[in-house]
Amino acid sequence: MLKRPIAYLFIAVAFAPLGLLAQNKKLMNQPKYDTKAVHFGFCLGLNFYDFQIKPVADLSTVPGLYGMYTATSPGYSIGIISNLRLNNYMDVRFIPTFSSTVRRLYVDMDNPFTGDRGTKEYKIESSFVQFPFELKLKSERINNHRWYVLGGFQFNIDLASKEKVEDETIFKIKRNNMAWEAGVGVDIYFEYFKFSPQIKGTFGINNILVEDGTLPVQGIDQLLSRCILINFTFE
C-alpha cells in the first residue's frame, strides 16, 4: 500500500524543476518587448566632464607659465530616447540630450599685473545640447535582464560658450564639439517598463581651445573634452 504514495512522491520530486521552470517563464516581464520595431523613453544621469590638456612640447618657452591642472564636479544630463530595432541583438538609438556642468582649470603662473607667482582658477560653465547616435549590441535575454554594450558619435553645442567674448580674464572654449562614446549597461525588465543603468565614456575629437593669446592658452597645444556619464534610462 505504501509503494503507490512513494511512487507519487518520486514523480512529484522529479518533475518539480519543470514546474519551477514553467513558473519562471510565467514571471518573465514583457516577453515580447524586444520584438517592437520602435520604442521611446527618457534618461537621467550624472556627468563628470573634464579637459584633456595637451601642453606645448616645451613649457619653458612660455615665460611666466609653470603648469596647469583641471578639476571637475558632477553635473546632470536629461534626454529623450528613440530606439529603432534592427534585429534581436542590435538597435540604433538617437538621444537628444541637455547637459549642464562646471569645469575648473588651475594655472600656475605669474600675475600679469604684480609679477607674483600663484595659482589662478578659471571656472568654465557649459550647457550642452547634444545629439548622440548610438549602436546598441545586446546579449541573449536571461529571465528579466539583458546585458549590452554601445558605441556611437555625438555632436555638441555649448550654449554657455564665451568663444567670441573679448575678455582676457576668462578662459574660453569653442561652441561646437564632436565626440565618440562607448559604454556598457544592463536592461532590467519590470512589469510596466524597462530600467537600464549604464556607464559611458565620451571623448572629444576636435580641439576646443580658443586661441586668444592669453598666457594659459600659449602653453596649450590642444584642448579636448572628455566625460564619464552614469546614466539611468526608462523605456
C-alpha positions as CSV (number, residue, x, y, z in Angstrom):
1,M,0.0,0.0,0.0
2,L,2.9,2.3,0.7
3,K,4.5,1.8,-2.8
4,R,2.0,3.9,-4.7
5,P,2.3,7.0,-2.4
6,I,6.1,6.7,-2.6
7,A,5.9,6.5,-6.4
8,Y,3.7,9.6,-6.5
9,L,6.2,11.4,-4.2
10,F,9.0,10.4,-6.5
11,I,7.2,11.7,-9.6
12,A,6.4,14.9,-7.8
13,V,10.0,15.5,-6.8
14,A,11.3,14.5,-10.3
15,F,9.0,17.0,-12.1
16,A,9.4,19.8,-9.5
17,P,12.2,21.6,-11.5
18,L,10.0,21.6,-14.6
19,G,7.2,23.2,-12.6
20,L,9.6,25.8,-11.3
21,L,10.9,26.5,-14.8
22,A,7.3,26.9,-16.1
23,Q,6.7,29.3,-13.2
24,N,9.8,31.3,-14.1
25,K,8.6,31.6,-17.6
26,K,5.3,32.9,-16.4
27,L,7.1,35.5,-14.3
28,M,9.0,36.9,-17.3
29,N,8.0,40.6,-17.7
30,Q,7.1,41.9,-21.1
31,P,8.3,38.8,-23.1
32,K,7.6,40.5,-26.4
33,Y,9.1,43.8,-25.6
34,D,12.2,43.3,-27.8
35,T,10.1,42.5,-30.9
36,K,8.8,46.1,-31.2
37,A,10.3,47.9,-34.1
38,V,10.3,51.3,-32.4
39,H,10.0,52.4,-28.8
40,F,10.7,55.6,-26.8
41,G,11.8,56.6,-23.3
42,F,13.9,59.1,-21.3
43,C,17.2,59.1,-19.4
44,L,18.6,60.9,-16.4
45,G,22.2,60.9,-15.5
46,L,25.2,62.4,-13.6
47,N,28.0,63.6,-15.8
48,F,31.6,64.2,-14.8
49,Y,33.1,66.5,-17.6
50,D,36.8,67.2,-17.7
51,F,39.5,68.5,-20.1
52,Q,42.3,66.6,-21.6
53,I,45.2,69.1,-21.9
54,K,48.0,68.5,-24.4
55,P,50.6,71.1,-23.5
56,V,53.2,72.6,-25.8
57,A,56.3,70.5,-26.3
58,D,58.5,72.8,-24.0
59,L,56.6,74.8,-21.4
60,S,59.8,76.7,-20.5
61,T,59.4,78.6,-23.8
62,V,56.4,80.3,-22.3
63,P,57.7,82.9,-19.8
64,G,55.6,83.2,-16.6
65,L,53.8,79.9,-17.1
66,Y,54.8,76.8,-15.0
67,G,52.0,74.3,-15.2
68,M,48.2,73.6,-15.1
69,Y,45.7,71.0,-14.0
70,T,41.9,70.6,-14.0
71,A,39.2,69.7,-11.6
72,T,35.6,68.6,-12.2
73,S,32.4,68.5,-10.3
74,P,29.2,66.5,-11.1
75,G,26.7,67.9,-13.4
76,Y,23.4,66.5,-14.7
77,S,22.0,65.2,-18.0
78,I,18.5,64.6,-19.2
79,G,17.5,63.2,-22.6
80,I,14.7,61.7,-24.8
81,I,15.3,58.2,-26.3
82,S,14.2,57.0,-29.7
83,N,15.1,53.3,-30.3
84,L,14.9,51.5,-33.7
85,R,15.2,47.7,-33.6
86,L,17.5,46.3,-36.4
87,N,17.4,42.6,-35.2
88,N,17.2,40.7,-32.0
89,Y,20.7,41.7,-30.9
90,M,21.2,45.2,-32.4
91,D,19.4,48.6,-32.1
92,V,20.1,52.1,-33.3
93,R,19.4,54.9,-30.9
94,F,19.0,58.7,-31.2
95,I,19.1,60.5,-27.8
96,P,18.9,64.3,-27.9
97,T,20.1,65.4,-24.5
98,F,20.7,68.5,-22.4
99,S,23.7,68.5,-20.1
100,S,24.9,71.1,-17.6
101,T,28.4,71.0,-16.0
102,V,31.2,73.1,-14.5
103,R,34.9,72.5,-15.0
104,R,37.8,74.3,-13.3
105,L,41.2,75.0,-14.7
106,Y,44.1,75.8,-12.3
107,V,47.1,77.6,-13.8
108,D,50.4,78.0,-12.0
109,M,51.6,81.4,-13.5
110,D,52.9,84.8,-12.8
111,N,50.3,87.5,-12.1
112,P,50.4,89.8,-15.2
113,F,49.9,92.9,-13.0
114,T,52.1,92.3,-10.0
115,G,54.5,89.7,-11.3
116,D,53.9,87.4,-8.3
117,R,53.7,83.7,-8.9
118,G,50.4,82.0,-7.9
119,T,47.7,79.6,-8.9
120,K,44.8,81.2,-10.9
121,E,41.4,79.5,-11.1
122,Y,39.3,79.6,-14.2
123,K,35.7,78.4,-13.9
124,I,34.2,77.2,-17.1
125,E,30.5,76.6,-17.2
126,S,28.9,74.6,-20.0
127,S,25.3,73.9,-21.0
128,F,25.3,71.4,-23.8
129,V,22.6,70.5,-26.3
130,Q,23.8,67.1,-27.5
131,F,22.8,64.9,-30.5
132,P,24.1,61.4,-29.9
133,F,23.7,58.4,-32.4
134,E,24.4,55.1,-30.8
135,L,24.6,51.4,-31.9
136,K,23.5,49.1,-29.1
137,L,24.7,45.4,-29.2
138,K,22.7,43.2,-26.9
139,S,23.2,39.7,-25.3
140,E,20.6,37.0,-25.1
141,R,17.9,37.8,-22.6
142,I,18.2,35.8,-19.4
143,N,14.9,35.9,-17.4
144,N,14.3,39.6,-16.8
145,H,17.7,41.1,-17.7
146,R,19.9,41.6,-20.7
147,W,23.5,43.0,-20.9
148,Y,24.6,45.3,-23.7
149,V,27.5,47.4,-25.0
150,L,27.1,50.5,-27.0
151,G,29.2,52.9,-29.1
152,G,28.5,56.0,-31.1
153,F,29.1,59.5,-32.1
154,Q,27.7,62.8,-30.9
155,F,27.6,66.5,-31.9
156,N,27.5,69.0,-29.1
157,I,26.6,72.7,-28.9
158,D,27.7,74.6,-25.8
159,L,25.1,77.3,-25.2
160,A,27.2,78.8,-22.4
161,S,30.3,79.2,-24.6
162,K,32.0,82.6,-24.5
163,E,34.0,81.9,-27.6
164,K,33.5,85.4,-29.1
165,V,33.7,87.4,-25.9
166,E,36.7,89.7,-25.7
167,D,37.8,89.4,-22.1
168,E,41.3,88.3,-21.1
169,T,40.2,87.3,-17.6
170,I,38.2,84.3,-18.7
171,F,39.2,81.0,-20.3
172,K,37.3,80.4,-23.5
173,I,36.3,77.2,-25.3
174,K,34.7,76.7,-28.6
175,R,30.9,76.4,-29.0
176,N,30.8,73.3,-31.1
177,N,32.3,69.9,-30.3
178,M,32.3,66.4,-31.7
179,A,33.0,63.2,-29.7
180,W,32.8,59.5,-29.8
181,E,31.4,57.4,-27.0
182,A,31.4,53.9,-25.6
183,G,29.6,52.3,-22.7
184,V,28.1,49.2,-21.0
185,G,24.8,48.6,-19.2
186,V,22.1,46.1,-18.4
187,D,18.4,46.1,-19.3
188,I,16.1,45.1,-16.4
189,Y,12.5,44.3,-17.4
190,F,9.8,45.2,-15.0
191,E,6.1,44.7,-15.4
192,Y,5.3,48.0,-17.0
193,F,8.7,49.4,-18.1
194,K,12.3,48.6,-18.7
195,F,15.0,50.2,-16.5
196,S,18.6,50.4,-17.6
197,P,21.6,51.6,-15.6
198,Q,24.7,52.3,-17.7
199,I,28.1,53.9,-17.7
200,K,29.5,55.7,-20.7
201,G,32.7,57.4,-21.6
202,T,32.7,60.3,-24.1
203,F,35.9,61.5,-25.7
204,G,36.2,64.7,-27.7
205,I,37.7,64.6,-31.2
206,N,38.3,68.3,-32.1
207,N,40.4,70.9,-30.4
208,I,38.1,73.3,-28.5
209,L,40.8,75.8,-27.5
210,V,40.1,79.4,-28.4
211,E,43.4,81.0,-29.5
212,D,43.0,84.4,-27.8
213,G,46.7,85.0,-27.0
214,T,46.3,84.8,-23.2
215,L,49.2,83.3,-21.1
216,P,47.4,80.0,-20.3
217,V,46.5,79.4,-23.9
218,Q,50.1,79.9,-25.0
219,G,51.0,76.8,-23.0
220,I,48.4,74.5,-24.6
221,D,48.8,72.8,-27.9
222,Q,45.4,71.0,-27.8
223,L,42.4,71.0,-25.5
224,L,39.9,68.1,-25.7
225,S,36.7,67.4,-23.8
226,R,36.1,64.1,-22.1
227,C,33.3,62.8,-19.8
228,I,32.2,59.9,-17.7
229,L,28.4,59.6,-17.6
230,I,26.4,57.5,-15.1
231,N,23.1,57.1,-16.8
232,F,19.6,55.7,-15.9
233,T,17.2,55.1,-18.7
234,F,13.4,54.3,-18.5
235,E,11.7,52.9,-21.6
